Every structure is written in structure tokens, then in C-alpha cells.
């Protein structure tokens, strides 16, 4: 696709911006183990550049995340969007085996067994990689840990997807890796919805703003034409509200002003083009709304921490 979204986007479907953003940023879900653990047991997960997901399908265990110890039960879902190092175990005091070591020792198979002969717990472990993990517009909104309790309505709504995921991984039939990856993508969207729905007004940033038809419309127009010099007045007119109302609601719900959001969006689009195309910097600058290559370089460096040329070299190394 040449753009994040086609010009003339149907803003009546603007609430699907989440799906389109995840597609555009290269969402890739992977399930890397289904663990049958019997006490005593423990696994230590290293810090990574991807988001980590744990699904407790039966039994109980503990998550050790920084200085916090969180009890997990059947149906619990935990997403660590920053890829923080952490551990899982039947008890915080149990010895913990490094994940890489355990995976290498157990080999391939639909399920891996771990621990002794005590109480049994079953866990599905997966991850989500993106083209730009550190600056992903969705992950940046989330807290260090998203935890849905198994007894909650939000977690129960995920159970059909989790059941399908477990069955596909266990059977390993033709095309199972594709099905598993797609189901993980679905699960991530469901977790994001559940988290956003539970936040107070303004607490979910632009993700929460998608539930507001006026704000969703304004966001859709910016995503449709990020190179356009959008004024708040023009966005308000197209979204059917006043300039003052849009500016106030946008800042309250998204957390930044429309112009700041547009700049961030342009930098994300520029980053995609730097990674995926051989276009020159002047061409990319023009495509994301900058008349001057110098102004684009300055804005990109301020947003991404490195000049665009260096960013391209690093992305392709």
C-alpha cells in the first residue's frame, strides 16, 4: 500500500483505525510454547524487544514482574507490552530455569513438560513483534502490564479464541502456524479492546478516542492524508463539530493536541518509507508534508532520536 489509508477513506468506519494501524506496522503474533508445568517449577524470561503474552489455561501460578508478585489463575491473560524481563513459577521461591535453556533442552513438540510431580498448571506463551517495537503507537499507550483476571467478563470473552489457539497449536495440522499467528492477532485486539473499555475518560489515549465518533472521524482524516497541513478548524468541519470542541475533546481523550498527533503520525509514516522503500529523503519529506528536507530531518531526529539516513541504515543492517 502506498498510504496508511487510502485517500477518500470512509470515515464511517473510522473505528477500525486500530486494525489498519496494526496491519500497517507489521503485527506478527507467534506462539512459542505450550507448557504443562507441575510444582515445583519456574521459568525466567529475558528482556526482549517484543511484547510478551501469557495465557493460563488451567491451574495457578505466580508472575514475578520487577518487584511485584502477581497471583495468576485459570483464564488469566497477561500482556507485557514492553517485553520486560520477568519470571513465572508455582511459587515465587521456586528455582527458575532460563527460558532459552529450557526450550533447547525440551526440543520441539505441541507441549513441553516442566517441573516435578505436584499440582499441574498449563500455560500458553506467545509474543508480538512489530516493525518498530520501541515506538509502536499502540504499545506506547499501554501500562507496563495488562492483566485480565480469568473471572472477569473481559477474560471470559476471550476464552473461545484461547481454546481455538490451544487446539491449533496442539494438533499442528497443515497451515497451523498461519492459523495460530492470526488467532494471536485477534487475541491482541481483544485484549486492547478490553483494556481500553476499562479506562476512565482520557485514560486510553487515541485508542479510547476511537469510541467517540467525532474524534474517530478526525483521526481518520489525518491518517488518510498525513501530508496535508490539517488545521483544527478543517478537521472540526469535516467531523461535524466546532473547532473549540474538537480541540478540547482531542486533547482530553488523546492526550496531545491534533497538530502534535499529526507530527507523530508523519514520523511513523516516514519511518515505514525509510525501511521499506529506496525513495530519497526529499521525496519522503514531501510525502509526509514537509517542503524542506532540512525541516523534515530536524523533525524526524527530534521524534526518533536519530537522523533519517542513520535510521534507514540501522533498520537495514
C-alpha positions as MATLAB code, in Angstrom:
seq = 'XXXXXXXXXXXXXXXXXXXXXXXXXXXXXXXXXXXXXXXXXXXXXXXXXXXXXXXXXXXXXXXXXXXXXXXXXXXXXXXXXXXXXXXXXXXXXXXXXXXXXXXXXXXXXXXXXXXXXXXXXXXXXXXXXXXXXXXXXXXXXXXXXXXXXXXXXXXXXXXXXXXXXXXXXXXXXXXXXXXXXXXXXXXXXXXXXXXXXXXXXXXXXXXXXXXXXXXXXXXXXXXXXXXXXXXXXXXXXXXXXXXXXXXXXXXXXXXXXXXXXXXXXXXXXXXXXXXXXXXXXXXXXXXXXXXXXXXXXXXXXXXXXXXXXXXXXXXXX';
ca = [
       0.000    0.000    0.000;
       1.212    3.491   -0.777;
      -0.501    5.071    2.223;
      -1.552    4.054    5.703;
      -5.105    4.527    4.465;
      -6.481    5.443    1.029;
      -7.444    8.993    0.229;
     -11.214    9.292    0.477;
     -11.277    6.943    3.477;
     -14.781    6.080    4.630;
     -14.803    7.830    7.983;
     -17.960    5.943    8.943;
     -15.571    3.024    9.502;
     -13.013    5.129   11.345;
     -13.246    2.978   14.461;
     -11.308    0.314   12.532;
      -8.223    2.526   12.529;
      -6.814    0.197   15.194;
      -6.898   -2.760   12.820;
      -5.403   -0.754    9.989;
      -2.602    0.614   12.177;
      -1.715   -2.883   13.388;
      -1.654   -4.109    9.788;
       0.462   -1.190    8.645;
       3.028   -1.587   11.416;
       3.640   -5.262   10.653;
       1.930   -7.055   13.540;
       3.216  -10.624   13.838;
       1.987  -12.926   16.598;
       3.880  -16.113   17.460;
       3.102  -18.833   19.993;
       6.396  -20.314   21.111;
       5.400  -22.813   23.781;
       2.531  -24.616   25.460;
       3.746  -25.597   28.899;
       2.476  -28.360   31.167;
       4.136  -27.481   34.481;
       3.979  -29.416   37.734;
       5.165  -27.993   41.047;
       7.822  -27.142   41.818;
       8.667  -25.258   38.635;
       9.866  -21.890   37.413;
      10.828  -20.141   34.168;
      12.781  -16.919   33.756;
      12.000  -14.845   30.668;
      14.650  -12.396   29.402;
      14.086   -8.784   28.428;
      13.147   -8.621   24.746;
      12.180   -6.094   22.078;
       8.765   -7.704   21.589;
       5.539   -7.764   23.569;
       5.011  -10.938   25.619;
       1.714  -12.727   26.249;
       0.868  -15.433   28.816;
      -2.422  -17.355   28.934;
      -3.109  -19.567   31.963;
      -5.463  -22.250   30.643;
      -5.614  -24.292   33.879;
      -4.142  -24.304   37.374;
      -2.437  -21.466   39.210;
       0.991  -19.830   39.259;
       2.803  -16.596   40.053;
       4.187  -13.880   37.804;
       7.264  -12.072   39.118;
       7.433   -8.725   37.336;
      10.030   -6.352   38.719;
       9.369   -6.147   42.452;
       5.772   -7.290   42.101;
       4.468  -10.823   42.528;
       1.090  -11.387   40.893;
      -1.018  -14.489   41.541;
      -2.491  -15.944   38.340;
      -5.387  -18.361   37.985;
      -7.344  -20.207   35.289;
      -8.300  -17.979   32.377;
      -5.933  -15.153   33.348;
      -4.361  -13.209   30.483;
      -1.181  -11.157   30.933;
       0.339   -8.873   28.298;
       3.745   -7.252   28.886;
       3.889   -4.712   26.033;
       7.455   -3.536   26.718;
       8.997   -7.022   26.701;
      10.188   -6.643   30.309;
      12.201   -9.448   31.838;
      10.063  -11.484   34.242;
       9.524  -14.948   35.680;
       6.670  -17.435   36.129;
       6.599  -20.166   38.744;
       4.345  -22.208   41.001;
       5.820  -20.228   43.912;
       7.994  -17.082   43.971;
      10.563  -19.115   45.915;
      10.901  -21.936   43.359;
      14.135  -22.124   41.307;
      13.682  -20.651   37.832;
      15.211  -22.049   34.639;
      16.158  -19.578   31.875;
      13.644  -19.859   29.042;
      16.273  -20.365   26.314;
      17.885  -23.206   28.236;
      14.604  -24.963   28.841;
      13.424  -24.651   25.239;
      16.739  -26.036   23.975;
      16.601  -28.997   26.364;
      12.969  -29.951   25.698;
      13.066  -29.785   21.886;
      10.042  -29.411   19.624;
       6.550  -30.670   20.340;
       2.979  -29.494   20.878;
       3.529  -29.293   24.648;
       6.579  -29.156   26.896;
       6.621  -30.526   30.424;
       8.359  -28.755   33.268;
       8.926  -29.266   36.983;
       8.174  -32.051   39.450;
       5.103  -34.094   40.358;
       2.971  -31.562   42.202;
      -0.065  -29.511   41.200;
      -0.394  -29.010   37.454;
      -0.616  -25.706   35.589;
      -0.946  -25.210   31.834;
       0.266  -22.016   30.183;
       0.409  -20.758   26.597;
       3.253  -18.315   25.937;
       3.432  -16.064   22.894;
       4.876  -12.821   21.638;
       4.104   -9.976   19.250;
       6.761   -8.446   17.054;
       6.338   -5.172   15.182;
       8.455   -3.383   12.607;
       9.064   -0.598   15.133;
       8.563   -2.077   18.649;
      10.071    0.758   20.651;
       7.851    3.434   19.129;
       4.722    1.487   18.298;
       1.662    3.752   18.514;
      -0.442    1.075   20.251;
       2.105   -0.329   22.697;
       3.079    3.171   23.783;
      -0.427    3.657   25.194;
      -0.337    0.648   27.482;
       0.943    0.324   31.042;
       3.874   -1.982   31.796;
       1.435   -4.832   32.416;
      -2.097   -5.546   31.242;
      -3.744   -8.241   33.368;
      -7.222   -9.618   32.733;
      -8.479  -11.819   35.558;
      -9.978  -15.113   34.410;
     -13.172  -14.488   36.361;
     -13.746  -11.141   34.648;
     -16.202  -10.716   31.824;
     -13.404   -9.381   29.606;
     -11.279  -12.517   30.042;
     -14.251  -14.848   29.602;
     -14.980  -13.168   26.274;
     -11.509  -14.251   25.126;
     -11.964  -17.931   26.020;
     -13.236  -19.089   22.574;
     -10.170  -17.572   20.899;
      -7.847  -19.090   23.509;
      -9.462  -22.526   23.054;
      -9.012  -22.365   19.279;
      -5.428  -21.231   19.745;
      -4.600  -24.110   22.074;
      -6.257  -26.669   19.799;
      -4.482  -25.456   16.647;
      -1.102  -25.443   18.389;
      -1.658  -28.900   19.875;
      -2.790  -30.543   16.638;
      -0.134  -28.949   14.452;
      -2.054  -29.642   11.252;
      -1.347  -28.176    7.822;
      -1.215  -24.408    7.939;
      -1.364  -24.377   11.735;
       1.398  -21.768   12.063;
      -0.610  -19.291    9.978;
      -3.820  -20.000   11.896;
      -2.033  -19.649   15.246;
      -0.479  -16.339   14.191;
      -3.847  -14.948   13.062;
      -5.561  -16.082   16.251;
      -2.879  -14.331   18.293;
      -3.509  -11.169   16.296;
      -7.221  -11.480   17.091;
      -6.413  -12.053   20.750;
      -4.251   -8.936   20.921;
      -7.064   -6.808   19.508;
      -9.475   -8.318   22.045;
      -7.062   -7.551   24.910;
      -6.621   -3.978   23.676;
     -10.398   -3.503   23.495;
     -10.870   -4.872   26.985;
      -8.141   -2.637   28.410;
      -9.425    0.493   26.647;
     -13.005   -0.159   27.784;
     -11.839   -0.346   31.403;
     -10.038    3.036   31.364;
     -11.509    6.314   32.646;
     -12.125    9.134   30.138;
      -8.810   10.110   28.569;
      -7.013    7.110   30.058;
      -6.693    5.121   26.815;
      -5.347    7.876   24.548;
      -6.324    7.716   20.883;
      -7.356    4.070   21.315;
     -10.133    5.188   23.630;
     -10.909    8.125   21.346;
     -11.913    5.691   18.593;
     -15.089    5.061   20.576;
     -16.038    8.716   20.034;
     -17.414    9.126   16.518;
     -16.284   12.762   16.222;
     -12.711   12.050   17.338;
     -12.580    8.865   15.261;
     -13.532   10.928   12.222;
     -10.782   13.491   12.881;
      -8.223   10.737   13.370;
      -9.344    9.033   10.159;
      -8.861   12.193    8.107;
      -5.340   12.662    9.459;
      -4.437    9.049    8.763;
      -5.915    9.287    5.266;
      -3.734   12.266    4.311;
      -0.881   12.753    6.802;
       0.929   15.029    4.325;
      -1.914   17.556    4.393;
      -1.472   20.641    6.581;
      -4.569   19.935    8.645;
      -5.932   22.786   10.708;
      -8.125   22.119   13.705;
     -10.856   24.155   12.013;
     -10.836   21.958    8.899;
     -10.821   18.753   10.951;
     -13.694   20.078   13.029;
     -15.705   20.983    9.934;
     -15.238   17.529    8.445;
     -16.062   15.876   11.754;
     -19.240   17.880   12.288;
     -18.256   19.871   15.346;
     -16.755   23.206   16.363;
     -13.049   23.990   16.464;
     -13.108   24.626   20.222;
     -14.994   21.402   20.939;
     -12.668   19.270   18.817;
      -9.526   20.824   20.298;
     -10.783   20.313   23.850;
     -12.029   16.748   23.365;
      -8.992   15.696   21.331;
      -6.543   16.907   23.964;
      -8.593   15.309   26.757;
      -9.005   11.904   25.105;
      -5.848   11.517   23.011;
      -3.566   13.298   25.455;
      -1.940   15.654   22.931;
      -3.122   18.383   20.558;
      -4.137   17.473   16.964;
      -1.005   19.110   15.495;
       1.297   17.116   17.783;
      -0.549   13.922   16.874;
      -0.191   14.728   13.167;
       3.558   15.247   13.559;
       3.909   11.902   15.316;
       1.844   10.228   12.595;
       4.047   11.743    9.879;
       7.193   10.464   11.555;
       5.748    6.951   11.804;
       4.837    7.030    8.110;
       8.309    8.346    7.248;
       9.885    5.522    9.254;
       7.894    2.961    7.251;
       9.067    4.509    3.974;
      12.682    4.618    5.139;
      12.559    0.923    5.981;
      10.562   -0.331    3.025;
      11.462    1.913    0.076;
      14.511    3.344   -1.661;
      12.931    6.782   -2.006;
      15.240    9.718   -1.415;
      14.888   11.849    1.690;
      13.475   14.789   -0.260;
      10.767   12.564   -1.735;
       9.870   11.097    1.669;
       9.846   14.563    3.220;
       7.354   15.764    0.604;
       5.160   12.683    1.037;
       4.764   13.350    4.751;
       4.075   17.053    4.399;
       7.457   18.808    4.554;
       8.532   21.311    1.888;
      12.071   21.362    3.229;
      14.328   18.322    3.629;
      16.086   20.207    6.428;
      12.833   20.696    8.340;
      11.981   17.030    7.868;
      15.423   15.906    9.095;
      15.081   18.081   12.185;
      11.556   16.821   12.981;
      12.499   13.189   12.399;
      15.568   13.391   14.605;
      13.568   15.047   17.382;
      10.900   12.321   17.225;
      13.037    9.226   16.581;
      16.343   10.132   18.215;
      18.458    9.700   15.058;
      18.572   11.387   11.609;
      16.538    9.667    8.872;
      19.624    8.478    6.980;
      21.041    6.788   10.063;
      17.644    5.315   10.877;
      17.481    3.731    7.396;
      20.970    2.246    7.713;
      20.243    0.799   11.130;
      16.878   -0.620   10.018;
      18.524   -2.441    7.121;
      21.653   -3.651    8.905;
];
